[in-house]
Amino acid sequence: MYSERSSTFAGAVVWEKTAAGGDGVILPDGCMDLIWMNGDVVVAGPDSRPYIARTRPGDHLVGLRCAPGTLPALLGTPAEALANARVPLADVLYDDDTARLLSSIAEHGDPATQLEKFAARRRLIARPDRRIAVTVSLLARQCPVREVADRVGMSERQLHRLCRREFGYGPKVLARILRLQRARELVGSMSAAEAASLAGFADQAHLIRESNELTGRSFGRLVTSS
C-alpha cells in the first residue's frame, strides 16, 4: 500500500508505504529523499539508474521526497557523494540533529511530521544557492546547457560542477531525467506520441530509447508500473 501528500516543507512530497516484501525498483526522478524505516532515517541519494530496494513483508516506510537540489544544502553534503546510494543520516550529518530527529519520532510518533520539521530547521541554517531553482526550471524546459549557463551567470564548466554538487550528475543527465518524468505525467491524458512531443523528445522512438536507457524499461511498462 502506498500513499502520498503535499508537504508543509516547500517543494516536497510526503509518502508512506507498507511493503509486501521483496525487491522493488526505484527509478531516477532527480529527487533525494529522507526515509524513516525500521527505527532509522536514511538519505536516498539521487539515482541515475534503477535502484533495487529490498524490504521485508510489513516494513513501514515514511519518506520526505525533496525537489532536485534541495537536500545537499540542508545536509551540507554534495549530492554526487550520495549518488545511487542509501546512507544512514547519522553518517551524513556530523552534529546532533540525527539523534534529535530519532528521539522526536520515538517520543511523538508521526515520522512524516518530524521529517518535515527537521527539514524546516535545517533550512534555517542552510545557505541554498539561488541559481539552483533557476537551473532546474530551465533544464526542465529543455533549454540548451549553454543557454542555462548564460542565464545563471556561469561558464558551462562551472554549471557542470554546480549540477554535480547539487543534483548528483551533470545538467544533460538531469535534463533527460526531467524530460522523461514530464512524459510520464503527460501520457495519462494523451497518446505517447503527443506526450513525447510536448515533453521535448524528437519523436516517440526517441522517448522509447530514453526510457530504456534511463530506467531499463520500455515506456509502456514504465507507465503501467507508475
Secondary structure, 3 states (H helix, E strand, C coil): CEEEEECCCCCCEEEEEECCCEEEEECCCCCEEEEEECCEEEEECCCCCCEEEEECCCCEEEEEEECCCCHHHHHCCCHHHHCCCEEEHHHCCCCCHHHHHHHHHHHHCCHHHHHHHHHHHHHHHCCCCCHHHHHHHHHHCCCCHHHHHHHCCCCHHHHHHHHHHHHCCCHHHHHHHHHHHHHHHHCCCCCHHHHHHHHCCCCHHHHHHHHHHHHCCCHHHHHHHC
